[in-house]
């Protein structure tokens, strides 16, 4: 009898242990296998890494912008497309802290609204922010000043609800306007002076705030930051940069403008370039370029774009154009490249190195600020 009771006790203990182990492994699996997820009424919030925003996923899909990719005409410089959005998000972090706000792609300005705002003002479109066409086909024509708009929403969590806590809207202004004198004809470029660009941006800014406030769900006291971006000219090897910002705290009122100190420099710098910003980075990059060019004979070119915020290097993107014929050559080259990059390229800012041919990317090397090594991906 005693023996039978002991067997039952052991069975119960074994079952309890099994349950505890199952709970333990479930917990480990769900806390270590990827970013954390918080559900809010069918909306998922994911945390990618420290210093980044939680983002909104709805019904299992990333919530994309309601007015994605709309421009006044074709983008003059392809480098501006990515830089405009990524730099805007960096600027947003100074207004809406990553630990408090949740990032959501723009959902309040829909495609029709944005298309209407980017169009020329006309009898049929009184909301157009670009000037009326004066019919001229020379330097006296009315250029397209406003090229594109990007809305970024910053949400707060209140119970099970997400509420709009603030908005940042970037306005990409042209420094050069492309046009044709006749359909399918040659493309001409009209330069826009900095003074005219800045003045026109300030002129249309109150109309942008008014249009945003009219959208359903945008409260009159939701802070709206307007950030002005200067597109790069069509032939520039570097993207443009943000240059000014202002905030509407309530209603259609817009506060004072403040300068945004951003710039980009192409390396190696031309011999005619004046001394100053980027000199140290240029010296290091030149040594890097010479080192890898001397070691490998198949290098066709090596350039970099160094980006600065408040005169301090914020990132460097390096492009090495070459041609390899075997995987072993690519492996050997990227190993050497990572070693040379650690020796010559700056450690205080993130660096990305892309190895490519004329047709495809062959390898990508990435190092975050102050990391001791590069992460190498051979494609």
C-alpha positions in Angstrom: 0.0 0.0 0.0 2.8 2.4 1.0 4.7 1.6 -2.2 1.6 2.4 -4.3 1.2 5.8 -2.6 4.9 6.6 -3.3 4.5 5.8 -7.0 1.5 8.2 -7.1 3.6 10.9 -5.4 6.5 10.5 -7.8 4.1 10.6 -10.8 2.5 13.9 -9.5 6.0 15.4 -8.9 7.1 14.3 -12.4 4.0 15.9 -13.9 4.5 19.2 -12.1 8.2 19.3 -13.2 7.1 18.7 -16.8 4.6 21.5 -16.6 7.2 23.9 -15.1 9.7 23.0 -17.8 7.1 23.6 -20.5 6.3 27.0 -19.1 10.0 27.8 -18.8 10.9 26.9 -22.4 7.8 28.7 -23.7 8.9 31.8 -21.9 12.4 31.6 -23.2 11.3 31.0 -26.8 8.9 33.9 -26.8 11.3 36.4 -25.2 14.5 35.6 -27.1 13.4 34.8 -30.6 13.1 38.2 -32.2 11.6 41.6 -31.3 9.0 41.9 -28.6 5.4 42.3 -29.8 2.6 44.1 -27.9 -1.0 43.7 -29.2 -3.4 46.6 -29.1 -6.8 45.9 -30.5 -5.4 44.0 -33.5 -2.5 46.3 -33.9 1.0 45.0 -33.1 3.8 47.2 -31.8 7.3 45.9 -32.3 10.5 47.1 -30.7 13.5 46.7 -32.9 16.4 47.9 -30.8 17.5 50.6 -28.3 17.2 54.1 -29.6 14.7 53.2 -32.3 10.9 53.7 -32.4 8.4 51.0 -31.9 6.5 50.6 -35.2 2.9 49.8 -36.1 1.9 46.6 -37.7 -1.8 46.0 -38.6 -3.4 42.7 -39.4 0.1 41.1 -39.7 1.4 43.7 -42.2 3.6 46.8 -41.9 1.3 49.9 -42.0 2.6 51.8 -45.1 2.1 55.4 -45.9 -1.2 56.5 -47.3 0.5 58.7 -49.8 3.7 56.7 -50.5 6.0 57.8 -53.3 4.0 60.7 -54.7 6.1 63.5 -56.2 5.4 66.7 -58.3 7.4 65.1 -61.1 10.1 62.5 -61.5 12.7 62.8 -58.7 15.8 64.6 -60.1 18.4 62.8 -57.9 17.6 59.2 -56.8 19.9 59.6 -53.7 17.3 62.0 -52.3 14.5 59.5 -52.1 16.0 57.4 -49.3 18.0 60.2 -47.6 14.9 62.5 -47.4 12.9 59.9 -45.4 15.8 58.5 -43.2 17.1 62.0 -42.3 13.5 63.1 -41.5 13.2 60.2 -39.0 16.5 61.2 -37.4 15.3 64.8 -37.1 12.0 63.6 -35.6 13.9 62.0 -32.6 14.8 65.5 -31.3 11.0 66.3 -31.1 9.4 62.9 -30.2 11.5 60.7 -27.9 11.8 57.0 -28.9 11.0 55.8 -25.4 7.6 57.6 -25.3 6.3 57.7 -28.9 5.4 55.0 -31.4 6.3 55.6 -35.0 3.6 55.2 -37.7 3.9 55.9 -41.4 1.7 58.8 -42.5 -2.0 57.9 -42.4 -3.7 61.3 -42.4 -2.7 62.9 -45.7 -4.1 60.6 -48.4 -2.8 60.2 -51.9 -5.4 62.5 -53.5 -4.7 65.3 -50.9 -0.9 65.1 -51.4 -1.2 65.0 -55.2 -3.3 68.1 -55.1 -0.9 69.9 -52.8 2.1 69.1 -55.0 0.4 70.2 -58.2 0.5 73.7 -59.6 -2.1 76.1 -58.5 -4.8 76.5 -61.1 -8.5 77.4 -61.5 -9.4 73.7 -61.1 -7.0 73.2 -58.1 -6.9 76.1 -55.7 -5.0 73.9 -53.2 -1.9 73.5 -55.4 1.2 74.8 -53.6 3.4 75.2 -56.7 3.0 78.4 -58.7 0.7 78.7 -61.7 2.2 77.9 -65.0 3.1 81.3 -66.7 3.6 79.7 -70.1 7.3 80.6 -70.3 9.8 78.1 -71.6 13.0 79.9 -70.6 14.6 81.1 -67.3 11.6 83.3 -66.7 9.3 80.3 -66.3 7.6 79.6 -62.9 9.5 76.6 -61.6 8.2 73.7 -59.5 9.5 74.5 -56.1 7.9 71.8 -54.0 8.9 68.3 -55.1 7.5 65.9 -52.5 6.0 65.6 -49.0 6.5 62.9 -46.4 4.3 62.6 -43.3 5.5 60.8 -40.2 3.1 60.1 -37.3 4.0 59.7 -33.6 1.5 57.8 -31.5 1.0 57.4 -27.8 -0.5 54.4 -26.1 -3.5 55.1 -23.9 -4.9 51.9 -22.5 -5.7 49.8 -25.5 -5.8 52.7 -27.9 -3.2 54.5 -30.0 -3.6 58.2 -30.2 -1.9 60.7 -32.4 0.7 62.5 -30.3 2.5 64.5 -32.9 3.4 64.8 -36.6 6.5 65.6 -38.6 6.0 66.6 -42.2 9.0 67.0 -44.5 8.8 69.3 -47.5 11.4 68.5 -50.2 12.2 71.7 -52.1 13.9 71.8 -55.5 17.2 73.5 -56.1 16.9 72.7 -59.8 13.7 72.1 -61.8 13.7 69.8 -64.8 11.3 70.7 -67.6 10.7 70.1 -71.4 9.7 72.7 -73.9 7.7 70.2 -75.8 6.3 66.7 -75.0 9.0 64.0 -75.4 11.5 66.8 -76.2 14.9 67.5 -74.6 15.2 68.0 -70.9 16.3 71.4 -69.6 17.3 72.4 -66.1 16.3 75.6 -64.3 18.4 76.5 -61.2 16.5 77.9 -58.2 18.5 80.2 -55.9 18.7 79.4 -52.2 17.0 82.7 -51.4 14.0 82.0 -53.7 13.7 78.4 -52.4 13.8 79.5 -48.8 11.3 82.3 -49.3 8.9 80.1 -51.2 9.0 77.4 -48.6 8.1 79.9 -45.9 5.3 81.2 -48.1 3.6 77.9 -48.5 4.2 76.6 -45.0 1.0 78.1 -43.4 -1.0 76.5 -46.2 0.5 73.1 -45.4 -0.4 73.4 -41.8 -4.0 74.5 -42.7 -4.3 71.4 -45.0 -3.1 69.1 -42.3 -5.4 70.5 -39.7 -8.3 69.8 -42.0 -7.7 66.1 -42.0 -10.0 63.9 -39.9 -8.3 62.7 -36.8 -5.7 65.6 -36.5 -6.6 67.5 -33.4 -6.2 71.3 -33.2 -3.6 70.9 -30.4 -1.5 68.1 -32.0 2.0 69.5 -32.5 3.1 69.5 -36.2 6.7 70.0 -37.1 7.5 71.2 -40.6 11.0 70.4 -41.9 12.4 71.9 -45.1 14.7 69.8 -47.3 16.8 71.0 -50.2 17.0 68.4 -53.0 20.4 67.9 -54.6 20.9 68.9 -58.3 20.4 66.2 -60.9 24.2 65.5 -61.4 25.2 65.6 -57.7 26.9 62.5 -56.3 25.7 63.5 -52.8 22.1 63.8 -51.5 20.5 67.0 -50.3 19.8 67.9 -46.7 17.4 69.5 -44.3 17.9 73.2 -43.7 15.1 74.6 -41.6 12.2 73.6 -39.3 9.2 75.2 -37.5 6.5 73.9 -35.2 2.7 74.5 -35.1 1.6 73.8 -31.5 -2.0 74.5 -32.1 -4.4 75.6 -34.8 -2.9 77.1 -38.0 -0.3 79.1 -36.0 3.3 78.4 -37.0 6.2 79.2 -34.7 9.5 80.7 -35.6 11.9 79.0 -38.0 15.2 77.6 -36.9 18.1 76.4 -38.9 18.9 72.7 -39.4 22.7 72.2 -39.9 23.0 69.2 -42.2 25.3 68.6 -45.2 26.8 65.9 -47.3 30.3 65.8 -48.9 31.6 63.5 -51.6 34.9 61.9 -51.0 37.6 62.1 -52.2 37.2 65.9 -52.2 38.2 67.6 -55.4 41.6 69.5 -55.3 39.7 72.7 -55.9 37.5 72.2 -52.8 38.2 74.6 -49.9 39.7 73.4 -46.7 37.4 72.8 -43.7 34.6 70.4 -43.1 35.5 66.8 -44.0 39.3 67.3 -44.2 40.1 64.7 -41.6 37.7 62.2 -43.1 39.0 62.9 -46.6 42.6 62.2 -45.6 41.6 58.9 -44.0 39.4 57.9 -47.0 42.2 58.8 -49.5 44.6 56.5 -47.6 41.9 53.7 -47.6 41.2 54.1 -51.3 44.9 54.0 -52.2 45.5 51.0 -50.0 42.7 48.8 -51.5 43.5 50.0 -55.0 47.1 49.0 -54.7 46.3 45.6 -53.2 43.6 44.6 -55.8 44.0 45.3 -59.5 40.3 45.1 -60.4 39.2 48.3 -58.7 37.3 50.6 -61.1 36.5 53.3 -58.6 36.0 54.1 -54.9 33.9 57.0 -53.6 32.1 57.9 -50.4 29.4 60.2 -49.1 30.1 61.6 -45.7 27.0 63.1 -43.9 27.3 65.7 -41.2 24.9 67.1 -38.6 26.0 70.2 -36.7 29.4 69.9 -38.3 29.9 66.4 -36.8 30.2 63.3 -39.0 26.9 61.3 -38.6 27.5 58.5 -41.2 29.7 57.4 -44.1 28.6 55.4 -47.1 31.4 54.0 -49.2 31.0 52.5 -52.7 33.7 50.3 -54.2 33.1 49.5 -57.9 35.0 46.5 -59.2 34.7 43.1 -60.9 35.5 39.7 -59.5 35.2 36.4 -61.2 35.0 33.9 -58.3 33.6 33.7 -54.8 37.1 33.2 -53.4 38.2 36.6 -54.9 35.2 38.3 -53.3 35.8 36.6 -49.9 39.5 37.6 -50.0 38.7 41.1 -51.0 36.1 41.7 -48.3 38.4 40.4 -45.6 41.1 42.8 -46.7 38.6 45.6 -47.1 37.3 45.2 -43.5 40.8 45.3 -42.2 41.7 48.5 -44.2 38.4 50.1 -43.2 39.2 49.6 -39.5 42.6 51.2 -40.0 41.6 54.2 -42.0 37.9 55.0 -41.8 36.3 56.9 -38.8 35.2 54.9 -35.8 32.9 57.5 -34.3 30.1 57.2 -36.9 28.4 54.2 -38.6 30.1 53.1 -41.9 28.6 51.1 -44.7 30.7 49.8 -47.6 29.0 48.5 -50.7 31.1 46.4 -53.2 29.4 46.3 -56.6 29.8 45.9 -60.3 28.0 47.9 -62.9 25.1 45.6 -62.6 24.9 44.1 -59.2 25.9 44.3 -55.5 28.5 41.7 -54.6 29.1 42.4 -50.9 28.0 44.8 -48.0 30.1 45.6 -45.0 28.6 47.4 -42.0 29.9 48.8 -38.8 28.0 50.7 -36.2 29.6 53.6 -34.3 32.5 52.5 -32.0 32.1 48.8 -32.9 35.4 46.8 -33.2 34.6 44.9 -36.4 32.6 44.9 -39.6 29.7 42.6 -40.3 30.4 41.2 -43.8 27.6 39.9 -46.1 28.7 38.4 -49.5 25.9 38.2 -51.9 
